[in-house]
């Protein structure tokens, strides 16, 4: 499941992170576009991990 990655990123952002280094989690993922959209939502739109997971699933299945 991708939820632990989304929780990790969300936690970092709430603690003041200004960036992240998750290239392999995106580019080597079976659904890189869905991962990028979900992470974008956390970083730029303050999405929760669950919201990001929903975005991931909607994009992946869409």
mmCIF file of the N, C-alpha and C atoms, coordinates in Angstrom:
data_MODEL
# 
_entry.id   MODEL 
# 
loop_
_atom_site.group_PDB 
_atom_site.id 
_atom_site.type_symbol 
_atom_site.label_atom_id 
_atom_site.label_alt_id 
_atom_site.label_comp_id 
_atom_site.label_asym_id 
_atom_site.label_entity_id 
_atom_site.label_seq_id 
_atom_site.pdbx_PDB_ins_code 
_atom_site.Cartn_x 
_atom_site.Cartn_y 
_atom_site.Cartn_z 
_atom_site.occupancy 
_atom_site.B_iso_or_equiv 
_atom_site.pdbx_formal_charge 
_atom_site.auth_seq_id 
_atom_site.auth_comp_id 
_atom_site.auth_asym_id 
_atom_site.auth_atom_id 
_atom_site.pdbx_PDB_model_num 
ATOM 1   N N  . UNK A 1 1  ? 0.829  -1.190 0.000   1.00 0.00 ? 1  UNK A N  1 
ATOM 2   C CA . UNK A 1 1  ? 0.000  0.000  0.000   1.00 0.00 ? 1  UNK A CA 1 
ATOM 3   C C  . UNK A 1 1  ? 0.874  1.256  0.000   1.00 0.00 ? 1  UNK A C  1 
ATOM 4   N N  . UNK A 1 2  ? 0.364  2.311  -0.555  1.00 0.00 ? 2  UNK A N  1 
ATOM 5   C CA . UNK A 1 2  ? 1.092  3.569  -0.658  1.00 0.00 ? 2  UNK A CA 1 
ATOM 6   C C  . UNK A 1 2  ? 0.874  4.458  0.559   1.00 0.00 ? 2  UNK A C  1 
ATOM 7   N N  . UNK A 1 3  ? -0.101 4.138  1.379   1.00 0.00 ? 3  UNK A N  1 
ATOM 8   C CA . UNK A 1 3  ? -0.460 4.989  2.511   1.00 0.00 ? 3  UNK A CA 1 
ATOM 9   C C  . UNK A 1 3  ? 0.722  5.324  3.422   1.00 0.00 ? 3  UNK A C  1 
ATOM 10  N N  . UNK A 1 4  ? 1.621  4.388  3.745   1.00 0.00 ? 4  UNK A N  1 
ATOM 11  C CA . UNK A 1 4  ? 2.770  4.765  4.585   1.00 0.00 ? 4  UNK A CA 1 
ATOM 12  C C  . UNK A 1 4  ? 3.649  5.860  3.967   1.00 0.00 ? 4  UNK A C  1 
ATOM 13  N N  . UNK A 1 5  ? 3.802  5.861  2.664   1.00 0.00 ? 5  UNK A N  1 
ATOM 14  C CA . UNK A 1 5  ? 4.578  6.913  2.002   1.00 0.00 ? 5  UNK A CA 1 
ATOM 15  C C  . UNK A 1 5  ? 3.856  8.247  2.152   1.00 0.00 ? 5  UNK A C  1 
ATOM 16  N N  . UNK A 1 6  ? 2.544  8.250  1.953   1.00 0.00 ? 6  UNK A N  1 
ATOM 17  C CA . UNK A 1 6  ? 1.774  9.484  2.084   1.00 0.00 ? 6  UNK A CA 1 
ATOM 18  C C  . UNK A 1 6  ? 1.801  9.993  3.525   1.00 0.00 ? 6  UNK A C  1 
ATOM 19  N N  . UNK A 1 7  ? 1.751  9.087  4.481   1.00 0.00 ? 7  UNK A N  1 
ATOM 20  C CA . UNK A 1 7  ? 1.829  9.487  5.893   1.00 0.00 ? 7  UNK A CA 1 
ATOM 21  C C  . UNK A 1 7  ? 3.202  10.082 6.208   1.00 0.00 ? 7  UNK A C  1 
ATOM 22  N N  . UNK A 1 8  ? 4.252  9.477  5.665   1.00 0.00 ? 8  UNK A N  1 
ATOM 23  C CA . UNK A 1 8  ? 5.619  9.966  5.868   1.00 0.00 ? 8  UNK A CA 1 
ATOM 24  C C  . UNK A 1 8  ? 5.778  11.385 5.316   1.00 0.00 ? 8  UNK A C  1 
ATOM 25  N N  . UNK A 1 9  ? 5.291  11.597 4.106   1.00 0.00 ? 9  UNK A N  1 
ATOM 26  C CA . UNK A 1 9  ? 5.410  12.912 3.478   1.00 0.00 ? 9  UNK A CA 1 
ATOM 27  C C  . UNK A 1 9  ? 4.565  13.936 4.231   1.00 0.00 ? 9  UNK A C  1 
ATOM 28  N N  . UNK A 1 10 ? 3.354  13.574 4.575   1.00 0.00 ? 10 UNK A N  1 
ATOM 29  C CA . UNK A 1 10 ? 2.471  14.487 5.309   1.00 0.00 ? 10 UNK A CA 1 
ATOM 30  C C  . UNK A 1 10 ? 3.095  14.871 6.646   1.00 0.00 ? 10 UNK A C  1 
ATOM 31  N N  . UNK A 1 11 ? 3.651  13.901 7.341   1.00 0.00 ? 11 UNK A N  1 
ATOM 32  C CA . UNK A 1 11 ? 4.292  14.165 8.628   1.00 0.00 ? 11 UNK A CA 1 
ATOM 33  C C  . UNK A 1 11 ? 5.449  15.149 8.456   1.00 0.00 ? 11 UNK A C  1 
ATOM 34  N N  . UNK A 1 12 ? 6.253  14.926 7.444   1.00 0.00 ? 12 UNK A N  1 
ATOM 35  C CA . UNK A 1 12 ? 7.369  15.828 7.189   1.00 0.00 ? 12 UNK A CA 1 
ATOM 36  C C  . UNK A 1 12 ? 6.907  17.239 6.864   1.00 0.00 ? 12 UNK A C  1 
ATOM 37  N N  . UNK A 1 13 ? 5.869  17.349 6.059   1.00 0.00 ? 13 UNK A N  1 
ATOM 38  C CA . UNK A 1 13 ? 5.366  18.667 5.687   1.00 0.00 ? 13 UNK A CA 1 
ATOM 39  C C  . UNK A 1 13 ? 4.794  19.399 6.894   1.00 0.00 ? 13 UNK A C  1 
ATOM 40  N N  . UNK A 1 14 ? 4.100  18.691 7.769   1.00 0.00 ? 14 UNK A N  1 
ATOM 41  C CA . UNK A 1 14 ? 3.534  19.348 8.951   1.00 0.00 ? 14 UNK A CA 1 
ATOM 42  C C  . UNK A 1 14 ? 4.624  19.767 9.933   1.00 0.00 ? 14 UNK A C  1 
ATOM 43  N N  . UNK A 1 15 ? 5.790  19.134 9.828   1.00 0.00 ? 15 UNK A N  1 
ATOM 44  C CA . UNK A 1 15 ? 6.912  19.492 10.705  1.00 0.00 ? 15 UNK A CA 1 
ATOM 45  C C  . UNK A 1 15 ? 7.843  20.521 10.073  1.00 0.00 ? 15 UNK A C  1 
ATOM 46  N N  . UNK A 1 16 ? 7.469  21.031 8.902   1.00 0.00 ? 16 UNK A N  1 
ATOM 47  C CA . UNK A 1 16 ? 8.226  22.118 8.310   1.00 0.00 ? 16 UNK A CA 1 
ATOM 48  C C  . UNK A 1 16 ? 9.150  21.771 7.164   1.00 0.00 ? 16 UNK A C  1 
ATOM 49  N N  . UNK A 1 17 ? 9.064  20.569 6.636   1.00 0.00 ? 17 UNK A N  1 
ATOM 50  C CA . UNK A 1 17 ? 9.916  20.211 5.496   1.00 0.00 ? 17 UNK A CA 1 
ATOM 51  C C  . UNK A 1 17 ? 9.632  21.143 4.318   1.00 0.00 ? 17 UNK A C  1 
ATOM 52  N N  . UNK A 1 18 ? 10.669 21.454 3.569   1.00 0.00 ? 18 UNK A N  1 
ATOM 53  C CA . UNK A 1 18 ? 10.489 22.307 2.397   1.00 0.00 ? 18 UNK A CA 1 
ATOM 54  C C  . UNK A 1 18 ? 10.686 21.527 1.099   1.00 0.00 ? 18 UNK A C  1 
ATOM 55  N N  . UNK A 1 19 ? 10.908 20.249 1.205   1.00 0.00 ? 19 UNK A N  1 
ATOM 56  C CA . UNK A 1 19 ? 11.081 19.415 0.030   1.00 0.00 ? 19 UNK A CA 1 
ATOM 57  C C  . UNK A 1 19 ? 11.167 17.961 0.426   1.00 0.00 ? 19 UNK A C  1 
ATOM 58  N N  . UNK A 1 20 ? 11.308 17.115 -0.564  1.00 0.00 ? 20 UNK A N  1 
ATOM 59  C CA . UNK A 1 20 ? 11.437 15.692 -0.293  1.00 0.00 ? 20 UNK A CA 1 
ATOM 60  C C  . UNK A 1 20 ? 12.233 15.032 -1.395  1.00 0.00 ? 20 UNK A C  1 
ATOM 61  N N  . UNK A 1 21 ? 12.709 13.845 -1.104  1.00 0.00 ? 21 UNK A N  1 
ATOM 62  C CA . UNK A 1 21 ? 13.529 13.097 -2.041  1.00 0.00 ? 21 UNK A CA 1 
ATOM 63  C C  . UNK A 1 21 ? 12.946 11.696 -2.153  1.00 0.00 ? 21 UNK A C  1 
ATOM 64  N N  . UNK A 1 22 ? 11.988 11.546 -3.045  1.00 0.00 ? 22 UNK A N  1 
ATOM 65  C CA . UNK A 1 22 ? 11.290 10.269 -3.193  1.00 0.00 ? 22 UNK A CA 1 
ATOM 66  C C  . UNK A 1 22 ? 11.299 9.784  -4.636  1.00 0.00 ? 22 UNK A C  1 
ATOM 67  N N  . UNK A 1 23 ? 12.337 10.100 -5.372  1.00 0.00 ? 23 UNK A N  1 
ATOM 68  C CA . UNK A 1 23 ? 12.376 9.756  -6.786  1.00 0.00 ? 23 UNK A CA 1 
ATOM 69  C C  . UNK A 1 23 ? 12.035 8.315  -7.099  1.00 0.00 ? 23 UNK A C  1 
ATOM 70  N N  . UNK A 1 24 ? 12.661 7.388  -6.399  1.00 0.00 ? 24 UNK A N  1 
ATOM 71  C CA . UNK A 1 24 ? 12.427 5.976  -6.677  1.00 0.00 ? 24 UNK A CA 1 
ATOM 72  C C  . UNK A 1 24 ? 10.991 5.559  -6.366  1.00 0.00 ? 24 UNK A C  1 
ATOM 73  N N  . UNK A 1 25 ? 10.414 6.177  -5.325  1.00 0.00 ? 25 UNK A N  1 
ATOM 74  C CA . UNK A 1 25 ? 9.028  5.866  -4.972  1.00 0.00 ? 25 UNK A CA 1 
ATOM 75  C C  . UNK A 1 25 ? 8.051  6.341  -6.040  1.00 0.00 ? 25 UNK A C  1 
ATOM 76  N N  . UNK A 1 26 ? 8.504  7.243  -6.893  1.00 0.00 ? 26 UNK A N  1 
ATOM 77  C CA . UNK A 1 26 ? 7.649  7.731  -7.975  1.00 0.00 ? 26 UNK A CA 1 
ATOM 78  C C  . UNK A 1 26 ? 8.001  7.027  -9.283  1.00 0.00 ? 26 UNK A C  1 
ATOM 79  N N  . UNK A 1 27 ? 9.243  7.182  -9.730  1.00 0.00 ? 27 UNK A N  1 
ATOM 80  C CA . UNK A 1 27 ? 9.617  6.729  -11.072 1.00 0.00 ? 27 UNK A CA 1 
ATOM 81  C C  . UNK A 1 27 ? 9.647  5.219  -11.232 1.00 0.00 ? 27 UNK A C  1 
ATOM 82  N N  . UNK A 1 28 ? 9.892  4.483  -10.168 1.00 0.00 ? 28 UNK A N  1 
ATOM 83  C CA . UNK A 1 28 ? 9.896  3.027  -10.275 1.00 0.00 ? 28 UNK A CA 1 
ATOM 84  C C  . UNK A 1 28 ? 8.571  2.410  -9.841  1.00 0.00 ? 28 UNK A C  1 
ATOM 85  N N  . UNK A 1 29 ? 7.608  3.248  -9.522  1.00 0.00 ? 29 UNK A N  1 
ATOM 86  C CA . UNK A 1 29 ? 6.301  2.755  -9.103  1.00 0.00 ? 29 UNK A CA 1 
ATOM 87  C C  . UNK A 1 29 ? 5.523  2.287  -10.326 1.00 0.00 ? 29 UNK A C  1 
ATOM 88  N N  . UNK A 1 30 ? 4.641  1.343  -10.129 1.00 0.00 ? 30 UNK A N  1 
ATOM 89  C CA . UNK A 1 30 ? 3.815  0.833  -11.225 1.00 0.00 ? 30 UNK A CA 1 
ATOM 90  C C  . UNK A 1 30 ? 2.892  1.926  -11.780 1.00 0.00 ? 30 UNK A C  1 
ATOM 91  N N  . UNK A 1 31 ? 2.548  2.906  -10.928 1.00 0.00 ? 31 UNK A N  1 
ATOM 92  C CA . UNK A 1 31 ? 1.653  3.998  -11.322 1.00 0.00 ? 31 UNK A CA 1 
ATOM 93  C C  . UNK A 1 31 ? 2.296  5.346  -10.956 1.00 0.00 ? 31 UNK A C  1 
ATOM 94  N N  . UNK A 1 32 ? 3.344  5.758  -11.688 1.00 0.00 ? 32 UNK A N  1 
ATOM 95  C CA . UNK A 1 32 ? 4.067  6.976  -11.312 1.00 0.00 ? 32 UNK A CA 1 
ATOM 96  C C  . UNK A 1 32 ? 3.227  8.250  -11.390 1.00 0.00 ? 32 UNK A C  1 
ATOM 97  N N  . UNK A 1 33 ? 2.323  8.343  -12.344 1.00 0.00 ? 33 UNK A N  1 
ATOM 98  C CA . UNK A 1 33 ? 1.494  9.548  -12.453 1.00 0.00 ? 33 UNK A CA 1 
ATOM 99  C C  . UNK A 1 33 ? 0.572  9.661  -11.248 1.00 0.00 ? 33 UNK A C  1 
ATOM 100 N N  . UNK A 1 34 ? -0.003 8.560  -10.839 1.00 0.00 ? 34 UNK A N  1 
ATOM 101 C CA . UNK A 1 34 ? -0.884 8.567  -9.667  1.00 0.00 ? 34 UNK A CA 1 
ATOM 102 C C  . UNK A 1 34 ? -0.106 8.945  -8.409  1.00 0.00 ? 34 UNK A C  1 
ATOM 103 N N  . UNK A 1 35 ? 1.114  8.432  -8.270  1.00 0.00 ? 35 UNK A N  1 
ATOM 104 C CA . UNK A 1 35 ? 1.947  8.785  -7.114  1.00 0.00 ? 35 UNK A CA 1 
ATOM 105 C C  . UNK A 1 35 ? 2.272  10.273 -7.130  1.00 0.00 ? 35 UNK A C  1 
ATOM 106 N N  . UNK A 1 36 ? 2.654  10.791 -8.275  1.00 0.00 ? 36 UNK A N  1 
ATOM 107 C CA . UNK A 1 36 ? 3.007  12.209 -8.373  1.00 0.00 ? 36 UNK A CA 1 
ATOM 108 C C  . UNK A 1 36 ? 1.818  13.098 -8.037  1.00 0.00 ? 36 UNK A C  1 
ATOM 109 N N  . UNK A 1 37 ? 0.641  12.745 -8.516  1.00 0.00 ? 37 UNK A N  1 
ATOM 110 C CA . UNK A 1 37 ? -0.550 13.548 -8.219  1.00 0.00 ? 37 UNK A CA 1 
ATOM 111 C C  . UNK A 1 37 ? -0.884 13.511 -6.735  1.00 0.00 ? 37 UNK A C  1 
ATOM 112 N N  . UNK A 1 38 ? -0.769 12.353 -6.128  1.00 0.00 ? 38 UNK A N  1 
ATOM 113 C CA . UNK A 1 38 ? -1.071 12.225 -4.702  1.00 0.00 ? 38 UNK A CA 1 
ATOM 114 C C  . UNK A 1 38 ? -0.077 13.015 -3.862  1.00 0.00 ? 38 UNK A C  1 
ATOM 115 N N  . UNK A 1 39 ? 1.201  12.922 -4.186  1.00 0.00 ? 39 UNK A N  1 
ATOM 116 C CA . UNK A 1 39 ? 2.216  13.664 -3.444  1.00 0.00 ? 39 UNK A CA 1 
ATOM 117 C C  . UNK A 1 39 ? 2.064  15.167 -3.665  1.00 0.00 ? 39 UNK A C  1 
ATOM 118 N N  . UNK A 1 40 ? 1.726  15.557 -4.868  1.00 0.00 ? 40 UNK A N  1 
ATOM 119 C CA . UNK A 1 40 ? 1.473  16.972 -5.158  1.00 0.00 ? 40 UNK A CA 1 
ATOM 120 C C  . UNK A 1 40 ? 0.349  17.500 -4.270  1.00 0.00 ? 40 UNK A C  1 
ATOM 121 N N  . UNK A 1 41 ? -0.684 16.710 -4.090  1.00 0.00 ? 41 UNK A N  1 
ATOM 122 C CA . UNK A 1 41 ? -1.811 17.141 -3.257  1.00 0.00 ? 41 UNK A CA 1 
ATOM 123 C C  . UNK A 1 41 ? -1.384 17.370 -1.809  1.00 0.00 ? 41 UNK A C  1 
ATOM 124 N N  . UNK A 1 42 ? -0.511 16.519 -1.307  1.00 0.00 ? 42 UNK A N  1 
ATOM 125 C CA . UNK A 1 42 ? -0.026 16.699 0.070   1.00 0.00 ? 42 UNK A CA 1 
ATOM 126 C C  . UNK A 1 42 ? 0.842  17.950 0.162   1.00 0.00 ? 42 UNK A C  1 
ATOM 127 N N  . UNK A 1 43 ? 1.766  18.100 -0.759  1.00 0.00 ? 43 UNK A N  1 
ATOM 128 C CA . UNK A 1 43 ? 2.753  19.172 -0.690  1.00 0.00 ? 43 UNK A CA 1 
ATOM 129 C C  . UNK A 1 43 ? 2.153  20.541 -1.000  1.00 0.00 ? 43 UNK A C  1 
ATOM 130 N N  . UNK A 1 44 ? 1.311  20.621 -2.006  1.00 0.00 ? 44 UNK A N  1 
ATOM 131 C CA . UNK A 1 44 ? 0.836  21.920 -2.475  1.00 0.00 ? 44 UNK A CA 1 
ATOM 132 C C  . UNK A 1 44 ? -0.603 22.252 -2.094  1.00 0.00 ? 44 UNK A C  1 
ATOM 133 N N  . UNK A 1 45 ? -1.370 21.240 -1.678  1.00 0.00 ? 45 UNK A N  1 
ATOM 134 C CA . UNK A 1 45 ? -2.783 21.491 -1.377  1.00 0.00 ? 45 UNK A CA 1 
ATOM 135 C C  . UNK A 1 45 ? -3.172 21.052 0.030   1.00 0.00 ? 45 UNK A C  1 
ATOM 136 N N  . UNK A 1 46 ? -2.173 20.727 0.843   1.00 0.00 ? 46 UNK A N  1 
ATOM 137 C CA . UNK A 1 46 ? -2.404 20.330 2.239   1.00 0.00 ? 46 UNK A CA 1 
ATOM 138 C C  . UNK A 1 46 ? -3.360 19.145 2.383   1.00 0.00 ? 46 UNK A C  1 
ATOM 139 N N  . UNK A 1 47 ? -3.305 18.212 1.453   1.00 0.00 ? 47 UNK A N  1 
ATOM 140 C CA . UNK A 1 47 ? -4.150 17.021 1.539   1.00 0.00 ? 47 UNK A CA 1 
ATOM 141 C C  . UNK A 1 47 ? -3.676 16.120 2.675   1.00 0.00 ? 47 UNK A C  1 
ATOM 142 N N  . UNK A 1 48 ? -4.606 15.400 3.261   1.00 0.00 ? 48 UNK A N  1 
ATOM 143 C CA . UNK A 1 48 ? -4.271 14.411 4.282   1.00 0.00 ? 48 UNK A CA 1 
ATOM 144 C C  . UNK A 1 48 ? -3.760 13.153 3.587   1.00 0.00 ? 48 UNK A C  1 
ATOM 145 N N  . UNK A 1 49 ? -3.125 12.252 4.331   1.00 0.00 ? 49 UNK A N  1 
ATOM 146 C CA . UNK A 1 49 ? -2.705 10.988 3.725   1.00 0.00 ? 49 UNK A CA 1 
ATOM 147 C C  . UNK A 1 49 ? -3.878 10.217 3.110   1.00 0.00 ? 49 UNK A C  1 
ATOM 148 N N  . UNK A 1 50 ? -5.035 10.229 3.769   1.00 0.00 ? 50 UNK A N  1 
ATOM 149 C CA . UNK A 1 50 ? -6.195 9.521  3.222   1.00 0.00 ? 50 UNK A CA 1 
ATOM 150 C C  . UNK A 1 50 ? -6.672 10.178 1.929   1.00 0.00 ? 50 UNK A C  1 
ATOM 151 N N  . UNK A 1 51 ? -6.704 11.508 1.904   1.00 0.00 ? 51 UNK A N  1 
ATOM 152 C CA . UNK A 1 51 ? -7.097 12.208 0.678   1.00 0.00 ? 51 UNK A CA 1 
ATOM 153 C C  . UNK A 1 51 ? -6.112 11.904 -0.448  1.00 0.00 ? 51 UNK A C  1 
ATOM 154 N N  . UNK A 1 52 ? -4.831 11.882 -0.122  1.00 0.00 ? 52 UNK A N  1 
ATOM 155 C CA . UNK A 1 52 ? -3.815 11.552 -1.126  1.00 0.00 ? 52 UNK A CA 1 
ATOM 156 C C  . UNK A 1 52 ? -3.995 10.127 -1.628  1.00 0.00 ? 52 UNK A C  1 
ATOM 157 N N  . UNK A 1 53 ? -4.313 9.225  -0.720  1.00 0.00 ? 53 UNK A N  1 
ATOM 158 C CA . UNK A 1 53 ? -4.537 7.836  -1.109  1.00 0.00 ? 53 UNK A CA 1 
ATOM 159 C C  . UNK A 1 53 ? -5.753 7.727  -2.031  1.00 0.00 ? 53 UNK A C  1 
ATOM 160 N N  . UNK A 1 54 ? -6.792 8.504  -1.746  1.00 0.00 ? 54 UNK A N  1 
ATOM 161 C CA . UNK A 1 54 ? -7.975 8.518  -2.615  1.00 0.00 ? 54 UNK A CA 1 
ATOM 162 C C  . UNK A 1 54 ? -7.618 9.057  -3.998  1.00 0.00 ? 54 UNK A C  1 
ATOM 163 N N  . UNK A 1 55 ? -6.814 10.121 -4.039  1.00 0.00 ? 55 UNK A N  1 
ATOM 164 C CA . UNK A 1 55 ? -6.366 10.679 -5.317  1.00 0.00 ? 55 UNK A CA 1 
ATOM 165 C C  . UNK A 1 55 ? -5.552 9.639  -6.081  1.00 0.00 ? 55 UNK A C  1 
ATOM 166 N N  . UNK A 1 56 ? -4.659 8.961  -5.377  1.00 0.00 ? 56 UNK A N  1 
ATOM 167 C CA . UNK A 1 56 ? -3.855 7.910  -6.000  1.00 0.00 ? 56 UNK A CA 1 
ATOM 168 C C  . UNK A 1 56 ? -4.760 6.845  -6.626  1.00 0.00 ? 56 UNK A C  1 
ATOM 169 N N  . UNK A 1 57 ? -5.704 6.340  -5.845  1.00 0.00 ? 57 UNK A N  1 
ATOM 170 C CA . UNK A 1 57 ? -6.583 5.275  -6.340  1.00 0.00 ? 57 UNK A CA 1 
ATOM 171 C C  . UNK A 1 57 ? -7.466 5.748  -7.481  1.00 0.00 ? 57 UNK A C  1 
ATOM 172 N N  . UNK A 1 58 ? -8.000 6.967  -7.387  1.00 0.00 ? 58 UNK A N  1 
ATOM 173 C CA . UNK A 1 58 ? -8.834 7.502  -8.467  1.00 0.00 ? 58 UNK A CA 1 
ATOM 174 C C  . UNK A 1 58 ? -8.031 7.640  -9.756  1.00 0.00 ? 58 UNK A C  1 
ATOM 175 N N  . UNK A 1 59 ? -6.802 8.132  -9.650  1.00 0.00 ? 59 UNK A N  1 
ATOM 176 C CA . UNK A 1 59 ? -5.958 8.310  -10.831 1.00 0.00 ? 59 UNK A CA 1 
ATOM 177 C C  . UNK A 1 59 ? -5.541 6.962  -11.407 1.00 0.00 ? 59 UNK A C  1 
ATOM 178 N N  . UNK A 1 60 ? -5.159 6.055  -10.524 1.00 0.00 ? 60 UNK A N  1 
ATOM 179 C CA . UNK A 1 60 ? -4.719 4.727  -10.957 1.00 0.00 ? 60 UNK A CA 1 
ATOM 180 C C  . UNK A 1 60 ? -5.842 3.980  -11.672 1.00 0.00 ? 60 UNK A C  1 
ATOM 181 N N  . UNK A 1 61 ? -7.052 4.101  -11.157 1.00 0.00 ? 61 UNK A N  1 
ATOM 182 C CA . UNK A 1 61 ? -8.185 3.357  -11.704 1.00 0.00 ? 61 UNK A CA 1 
ATOM 183 C C  . UNK A 1 61 ? -8.938 4.120  -12.779 1.00 0.00 ? 61 UNK A C  1 
ATOM 184 N N  . UNK A 1 62 ? -8.543 5.377  -12.986 1.00 0.00 ? 62 UNK A N  1 
ATOM 185 C CA . UNK A 1 62 ? -9.305 6.279  -13.782 1.00 0.00 ? 62 UNK A CA 1 
ATOM 186 C C  . UNK A 1 62 ? -9.280 6.252  -15.215 1.00 0.00 ? 62 UNK A C  1 
# 
